[in-house]
Amino acid sequence: MRTPRASQAVAAMLGLAGPIVVGAMVGHARIGMVASLGGLALSGQGKGETFREQAHGLIYALVAGTIAMLTGSGIAGRGMITALATVAVVTAAGLFGSISRPLARAATLFMLFTIIAANLGIGAAHPLGIMLLFFLGAAWTAGLSLALRPLFQALHLTRIPDNRANVAQPPKYSAGQLLRRWRKSLTHLSGWQYTLRIALCLVVGLGLEWIWPHHHGYWVFITVVIVVQRNLEAVLKRTFHRAAGTVLGVLLTSLLLLGSPSIWTVIAMIAALAAARPVLMEIHYAAYAAVQTPLVILLLDFGQAPSRMVIIDRLAATLVGCALALTLGYFGWSKLSPPARVSHTPTSPGKRFGDSPTSNQQASISL
């Protein structure tokens, strides 16, 4: 494997499977699952060409995911109040994520794992305990990512091409410049469009949860966060890929669960899917979604008896989320909020908020 993704695949496999193996061995499968969610959040995040860039990406993801688990588990278990709080927190995160591109990536991860943590169903587990388990799993995966990359390079298993000379580097902005640009963007509809689009989809999803409770409605929220992008032009293609990949993923999960496999067989499945995930993430989104869906289902249901009805519910909720993202999150918005003009001078007057760290550039996500 002479590819930059080799070390990422191994780190993802060990990062997700390791905590689950430990949890299964000590008789606490669900605890191992929570720790493995940290591996899910961190795997594939350290993509920088240098060690420093890789470390920065992992730190952003670690901090965002850990805070998300504390926030989500803190509002969990309160019925519709939990759903309302989830919508409010996710919407606010979407707004603040517009400050910079690194924050946009971190905000997307925060939004996803806040939703997951609010619906884990761990029982009486304390939010700090859930946060600590997640942090340990995430730190384990981050350490693997940082250690395996130079090791694979030394063994000539990974070759990192140096393309930095051929790629235009984005301008650097100070924190003050970023905040000024962000505040200025909020004087235009284009600065609010992502927040309004995702809020509208989530509010409708909240109404569906109220009408149709106890049917994995939170999967609508997850799908909306994944599919609704900051870049309006990319959502149509991504919605199709997400829907097609999810259908394939649910069918794959049904086949995997056919015959009630043993807990160790399920762990082997998780390890294989986790290894494939960072590779497919950069190759084909539909194939990535087809692998990601059974991986998430196997993780969230690990230690519990899975049900085909649960899988059908998640499929239905995912398709509803895709429909909301396509209609309420896309149609008409390109006319109401056209792309802002490019501005490379943060403090120049009269410039609109454009292709900058706070532009409609889609954040890289891990789920």
C-alpha positions in Angstrom: 0.0 0.0 0.0 1.9 2.9 -1.3 -0.7 5.6 -0.4 -1.0 8.4 2.1 -4.2 6.7 3.3 -2.6 3.6 4.6 -1.7 4.9 8.0 -5.1 6.5 8.3 -6.8 3.2 7.6 -4.8 1.3 10.2 -5.3 4.1 12.8 -9.1 4.1 12.1 -9.3 0.3 12.4 -7.4 0.2 15.7 -9.0 3.4 17.0 -12.5 2.1 16.7 -12.0 -1.6 17.3 -9.6 -1.3 20.3 -12.0 0.3 22.8 -14.8 -2.1 21.8 -12.5 -5.1 22.3 -11.6 -3.9 25.8 -15.2 -3.2 26.6 -16.3 -6.6 25.5 -13.5 -8.4 27.4 -14.5 -6.7 30.7 -18.2 -7.2 30.1 -19.1 -3.6 29.5 -19.8 -3.5 25.7 -21.7 -0.1 25.8 -18.8 1.6 27.6 -16.5 0.4 24.9 -18.9 1.7 22.3 -18.8 5.2 23.8 -15.0 5.3 23.7 -15.0 4.0 20.1 -17.1 7.0 19.1 -14.0 9.1 19.9 -12.2 7.0 17.3 -15.1 7.6 14.8 -14.7 11.4 15.3 -10.9 11.4 15.0 -10.3 8.9 12.3 -9.6 10.6 9.0 -9.1 14.1 10.6 -5.3 14.3 10.5 -4.9 14.9 6.8 -2.3 17.7 6.8 0.8 17.3 4.7 3.0 18.1 7.7 3.0 16.8 11.3 2.0 20.2 12.5 -1.0 20.4 10.2 -2.0 16.9 11.1 -1.8 17.6 14.8 -3.9 20.8 14.4 -6.6 18.9 12.6 -6.7 16.2 15.3 -6.8 18.8 18.1 -9.7 20.7 16.6 -11.6 17.4 16.2 -10.7 16.2 19.7 -11.9 19.4 21.4 -15.0 19.8 19.3 -16.0 16.1 19.8 -15.4 16.1 23.5 -17.4 19.3 24.1 -20.2 17.8 21.9 -20.4 14.7 24.0 -20.7 16.7 27.2 -23.3 19.0 25.7 -25.3 16.3 24.1 -25.3 13.9 27.1 -26.2 16.9 29.3 -29.4 17.6 27.5 -30.3 13.9 26.9 -33.3 12.1 28.3 -35.8 14.9 28.4 -38.1 14.0 25.5 -39.1 16.9 23.3 -37.0 19.3 25.5 -33.9 17.4 24.4 -35.0 17.7 20.7 -35.6 21.5 21.1 -32.3 22.0 22.9 -30.5 19.9 20.2 -31.9 22.1 17.4 -30.9 25.3 19.3 -27.4 24.1 20.0 -26.8 22.8 16.5 -28.1 26.0 14.9 -25.8 28.2 17.1 -22.8 26.0 16.2 -23.6 26.4 12.5 -23.5 30.2 12.9 -20.3 30.3 14.9 -18.7 27.8 12.5 -18.8 30.5 9.8 -15.9 32.4 11.5 -13.2 30.3 9.8 -12.6 27.2 7.8 -11.1 25.2 10.8 -14.0 26.3 12.9 -16.4 25.2 10.2 -14.9 21.7 10.2 -15.0 21.6 14.0 -18.6 22.9 14.1 -19.8 20.2 11.7 -18.3 17.6 13.9 -19.6 19.2 17.0 -23.1 19.3 15.5 -23.1 15.7 14.6 -21.8 14.3 17.9 -24.0 16.6 19.9 -27.0 14.9 18.2 -25.5 11.4 18.7 -24.7 12.0 22.4 -28.2 13.4 23.0 -29.6 10.1 21.8 -27.2 7.4 23.0 -29.5 5.9 25.5 -26.8 5.0 28.0 -29.2 5.2 30.9 -28.0 6.8 34.2 -24.5 7.5 32.9 -23.1 10.9 34.0 -22.4 13.3 31.2 -18.8 13.8 32.5 -18.3 10.0 32.4 -19.5 9.9 28.8 -17.3 12.8 27.9 -14.2 11.1 29.5 -14.8 7.8 27.7 -15.1 9.6 24.4 -12.0 11.7 25.1 -10.0 8.6 25.9 -11.1 6.9 22.7 -10.4 10.0 20.7 -7.0 10.5 22.3 -6.1 6.9 21.6 -7.0 7.3 17.9 -5.2 10.7 17.7 -2.1 9.1 19.2 -2.3 6.3 16.6 -2.6 8.7 13.8 0.4 10.7 14.8 2.5 7.7 15.5 1.7 5.5 12.5 2.2 8.1 9.8 6.0 8.6 10.4 6.3 4.9 11.1 4.7 4.0 7.8 6.9 6.6 6.0 10.0 5.1 7.6 9.0 1.7 6.5 8.3 3.1 3.0 4.6 1.9 3.3 3.4 5.5 2.8 4.6 8.1 0.4 3.4 11.6 0.9 3.7 13.7 -2.3 4.9 17.2 -1.7 2.4 19.3 -3.7 2.7 22.4 -1.6 4.8 24.2 -4.2 2.0 23.8 -6.8 -0.9 24.7 -4.6 -1.8 28.3 -3.8 -1.8 28.7 0.0 -4.7 30.6 1.4 -4.0 33.9 3.1 -3.6 33.9 6.9 -5.8 36.0 9.1 -5.5 37.0 12.7 -8.3 36.2 15.2 -9.4 39.9 15.2 -9.6 40.0 11.4 -11.6 36.8 11.3 -14.1 38.2 13.9 -14.4 41.5 12.0 -15.0 39.7 8.7 -17.6 37.4 10.4 -19.5 40.3 12.0 -19.5 42.2 8.7 -20.8 39.1 6.9 -23.8 39.1 9.3 -25.0 42.4 7.7 -25.8 40.4 4.5 -28.1 37.5 4.0 -25.2 35.5 2.6 -23.7 35.5 6.1 -26.8 33.9 7.5 -27.9 31.6 4.7 -26.2 28.4 6.0 -27.6 29.0 9.5 -31.1 29.7 8.2 -31.1 26.8 5.9 -30.0 24.2 8.5 -32.3 25.7 11.1 -35.3 25.5 8.8 -34.6 21.8 8.0 -34.1 21.0 11.7 -37.3 22.8 12.8 -39.3 20.8 10.3 -37.5 17.6 11.5 -38.5 18.6 15.0 -42.1 18.8 14.0 -41.9 15.3 12.5 -40.3 14.1 15.7 -43.3 15.5 17.6 -45.8 13.9 15.2 -44.0 10.6 14.9 -42.1 10.0 18.2 -39.9 7.0 19.1 -38.9 6.3 15.5 -35.3 7.4 15.5 -36.2 10.9 14.4 -32.8 12.1 15.4 -31.4 10.4 12.3 -33.2 13.1 10.4 -31.1 15.7 12.2 -27.9 13.7 11.5 -28.7 13.5 7.8 -29.6 17.2 7.6 -26.2 18.2 9.2 -24.3 15.9 6.8 -26.2 16.8 3.6 -26.8 20.6 4.1 -23.5 22.1 3.0 -22.2 25.7 3.2 -21.6 25.5 -0.6 -25.1 25.7 -2.2 -23.8 24.3 -5.5 -22.6 21.0 -4.0 -25.8 20.0 -2.1 -27.7 18.5 -5.1 -25.0 16.0 -6.0 -24.2 15.2 -2.3 -27.9 14.6 -1.5 -28.1 12.0 -4.3 -24.9 10.3 -3.2 -25.9 10.3 0.5 -29.3 8.8 -0.3 -28.0 6.2 -2.6 -25.1 5.3 -0.3 -27.4 5.1 2.7 -29.8 2.7 1.0 -26.9 0.5 0.1 -25.6 0.8 3.6 -28.8 -0.3 5.2 -29.1 -3.3 2.9 -25.5 -4.2 3.7 -26.3 -3.9 7.4 -29.3 -6.2 7.0 -27.0 -8.8 5.3 -24.4 -8.4 8.0 -26.9 -9.0 10.8 -28.5 -11.9 9.1 -28.1 -14.9 11.3 -27.3 -12.9 14.5 -23.5 -12.9 14.3 -21.5 -13.2 17.5 -20.1 -10.2 19.3 -16.6 -10.9 18.0 -17.9 -11.2 14.4 -19.5 -7.8 14.8 -16.2 -6.4 16.1 -14.4 -7.8 13.0 -17.1 -6.1 10.8 -16.5 -2.8 12.6 -12.8 -3.0 12.2 -13.1 -3.8 8.5 -15.6 -1.0 7.9 -13.5 1.5 9.9 -10.4 0.7 7.8 -12.3 1.2 4.6 -13.9 4.5 5.7 -11.0 7.0 5.4 -10.0 5.5 2.1 -13.5 5.8 0.6 -14.0 9.3 2.1 -11.7 10.7 -0.5 -12.6 8.5 -3.4 -16.4 8.3 -3.8 -19.0 9.7 -1.4 -21.7 7.2 -2.2 -19.4 4.3 -1.5 -18.3 6.1 1.7 -21.9 6.5 2.8 -22.5 2.9 2.0 -19.7 1.9 4.5 -20.4 4.7 7.0 -24.1 3.8 7.5 -23.6 0.2 8.7 -20.5 1.3 10.7 -22.5 3.9 12.7 -25.5 1.5 13.1 -23.2 -1.3 14.4 -21.5 1.1 16.8 -24.7 2.6 18.3 -26.4 -0.8 18.6 -23.3 -2.6 19.9 -24.1 -4.7 22.9 -27.8 -4.6 22.1 -30.0 -6.9 20.1 -30.4 -5.2 16.8 -33.8 -5.1 15.1 -34.7 -4.9 11.5 -37.4 -2.4 12.4 -34.7 -0.1 13.8 -32.9 -0.3 10.5 -36.0 0.4 8.5 -36.8 3.4 10.8 -33.3 4.8 10.2 -33.6 4.3 6.5 -36.9 6.2 6.5 -35.5 9.0 8.7 -32.4 9.3 6.5 -34.5 9.6 3.3 -36.7 12.2 5.1 -33.5 14.1 6.0 -32.3 14.0 2.4 -35.7 15.3 1.2 -35.6 18.2 3.7 -32.0 19.1 2.8 -32.9 19.1 -0.9 -36.1 21.2 -0.7 -35.8 23.5 2.3 -32.0 23.5 2.4 -31.4 24.2 -1.3 -34.2 25.2 -3.6 -34.6 29.0 -3.9 -31.6 29.8 -1.7 -29.2 30.4 -4.6 -31.5 33.2 -5.8 -32.1 34.7 -2.3 -28.5 34.5 -1.2 -26.1 34.5 -4.2 -22.4 33.7 -3.5 -20.6 36.7 -2.1 -17.8 38.4 -4.0 -14.2 37.5 -3.3 -12.3 39.7 -1.0 -8.7 39.1 0.0 -8.3 42.2 2.2 -9.9 41.7 5.5 -10.1 45.3 6.5 -10.8 47.0 3.2 -14.2 48.9 3.3 -17.0 48.2 0.9 -15.9 44.6 0.3 -18.4 41.8 0.7 -17.8 38.7 2.6 -16.4 36.3 0.0 -14.0 33.4 -0.6 -12.3 33.7 2.8 -12.0 31.5 5.9 -15.7 32.2 6.4 -16.9 31.6 2.9 -19.4 28.9 1.9 -16.6 26.4 1.6 -17.9 23.0 2.8 -16.2 21.7 5.9 -14.6 18.3 5.7 -16.6 15.9 7.9 -16.0 12.6 9.4 -19.5 11.3 9.6 
